[in-house]
Amino acid sequence: MNTTGVRTGYRVFSLASEKWPELIKEWEEVGVVYQIPRRSKDRLEHFCKQCVAYLCGKRVLEIGANAGIFGYGIDKVSESYAAVEPGNRIIKKGKKPKTDYAKQLAITVGKMKNGKMFNETISEYCKHPEDTNAFVACFALYHFTDKEIALLKEHVWPKCDTVIIQNRCQDRPTKHNSYKLYKDKNVVKLFKEQGFGNIKVIPATGQDGKQQFSEIICLR
């Protein structure tokens, strides 16, 4: 990444960090907050500094946006930003989540310049996909089902020239799909098969030197 890209990343992280306390106060009014600095600051900083420059001028779709702190940064540089967050429309083991993250996301999108949101599942969204050319998923891709991945292959990824995945390095596999996307190598394989020939994996390590997560940047 060139010097301009690095500066852009630092600027976006600074803007998002300054807005974060205000957003948290408003998010707390509608439920328990997941995207707090203790849990997400390192991830947001790494994403901004390593990835945001690739989204300048793009029409970005983020799926699994949670409360939208990553999207708040993306909106600062993109042509447009669309967020999909099903919130408590996803029912697991017969129970809805305690917090409807879509309500928190609505607060964040309301403070964006070019943002919009869809309180929908992936299946619902893919019936009327936006005209986007970049895709982002942060700590979300490995949660998608095989059916949802098939829909993205058909309706979303073919239109994209840029995909950015922030991937958690987990000690145990998730069981939502058959792709084993908790492994970076399997994410790389998936997007190579979708025609992305230029893929870079940027690991993020903790103070103990162990990899905590990674940014996987896929370009056509």
N, C-alpha and C positions, 0 to 999 in steps of 0.2 A: 504494500500500500504506500502511496506517495505521501509527501508531507501534508498536502492539502487534506487528504483523506483522514490522516491522524488528527489534524486540528479539528476537523468536522466532528469526529468521534468524541473528542474531549469537550467540545462546545455542547453537543447534544446531551452528554452525561451530566454536565453542569446544570443545564436547563431543567432536565428531568429531576435531578437531585434537589434543586431549589423548590420545585413544585410539590415534591413528594410529601412533606409534612402536612401541607394544606389538603392534599388529596386524602391522606390517611384519616384525617379528622372527619371528612365527609363520608368516606367508605365505612367508617365505624358506625355511622348512623343507620346503615342498612344491613350490617352483619359483621361476622368475624373477618378480620383482614388477613389474607395469606401473604400478599406482596408487601411485606415490611422490610426495612433495610437489613435487619439481622438475617433474614432469610434470602433476600434477593439483591442486596447491594453489589456483591462481587459479580454476580451474574449479569446485572444491568451494566456495570462498568465495563466488563469484558466484552459484552455484546456491542456496546456503543463504540468502543475503541477499535474493535476488530471488524465489525460488520456494517455499521450504519452507512459508511461511505458508499457501499455497494447499492444502497437503496435510494440514493439521491436521484430525484426526478422520476422515480418508479411509481407505478400503480400497485400498491402493496396490499396483499391479503395476509392477515394473520389468523390462524385457527387455534383456538384454545388460549384466548388472550387474557383470561382471568380478569383482574381489575384494570389492566391496560397501561401499566407503567412503561412497558417496552414500547407499546404503541404510541404513547405520548412523545417519546423520543423519535420514533420513526416519522411521525406526522410533521416534525420540524424540517425534514429534508425531502420527503416524498411528494410526488404530484398529488397522490391521494392515498388514503389509508382506510381499509375495510377490515373490521374485526368480527370474527365469528366466536361467540361464546354461548353455549347452550345453558349454562348455569344449572339451576335445579330441574331443568327439563330432562336431564339424565338421571334415571333412577337405578341405583345399584342395590341388589339384595332386597328389593322391595321398599327401599327408603330413599327419600330425596336428601340431597346434601343440606347441612344446617345453614349454609350461607349461599345465597343466590348471587354468584359473582357477576352475573349479567347486570344486576342493579348497580354494582360498583363500577363496572365498565361504562355504563351509561353516563355516570358522573364524569368520568375521565374523557370520554368522547365529546361530551358537552363543552369541554375546554380546549378542544382541538380546532385547528383551522380547516383541515381538509378530511376530517374523519367521519366515518359512519359505522354503525354496528348492526349485527344481525343476531338476535336472541334465538338461534336455531341450532339444530343438530347439523352435522355434515351432510346427512342425507337430504335434509330439507333445503339447505343452502345450495346444493348442487343441482337443484331443480331450476334455479335462476342465478347462476354464477355471475359475479361482476366481471367487467373487462379489466382484469389485472395481469401484470406481467412479472410480478415477483411474489414469492410465497415465503412466509416465515412461520415457524413453529418452535416455541421455546418450552422445553420440558413437557412436550405434548405428543410428539409423533408416535412414541412407543405405546401411547394409550389408544391409538386409533385401531378400530377393528379391521379385519380383512375386507369387509364390505366397504367400509369408509375409504380405505386405501384404493380400492378398485374404482370408486367414484372419483377420487382426486386424480387418478391416472387418466380417466376419461374426460373429465370436465374442467380441471384446473391446471395441472402441471404442463400439459401440452402448450398452453398459452404463455408459459413463464420462460424467461431467459435467465432468471436468477432465483435460487432457492437457498434459504439460510435456515439451518436447523441447529438449535442449541440443545445438545443431548446430554442427559444425565448419565454418569457412569455408575451403574447400580451393581450392588453385590449379588442381587438375586434378580432373575428375569421376571418381567411382567408377562401376563398371559392373555393380553387383549388381542394379539394377532400372531400369525405364524412366521413373521419375518425376523423375529428376534432383534428388534430395532433398539434395544438397550446396548447393543454393540455398535461402535462407530463403523466398523468394517461392513456391517450389514446395511447401514444407512447409505454408505458410499456405493455399495452394490446396487441398491434400489434405484438410486438416481442416475447411475451410469446406464442402467437399463432403460431409463426414461430419456436418454440422449444428452445428458450433461457430461461433456467431455473434460471439463476443467474443474476438478474438485480438490478443495484444500481443507485439511483438518487441523484446527488450531486448538491444542489442549490447554486447559486451565488447571493449574496445580495448586494445592493448598500449602500451608506452611510446613506440613509434614512431607512435602515433595510428591505426594500421591495425586494422581489426576482426579479432579472432582467432576468436571464436565468438559464439554468441547463445543466449539463452533464448527459446523460443517458447511462450508460455502461452496455452492454448486453453480457453475456458470456454463452456458452453452457455448 
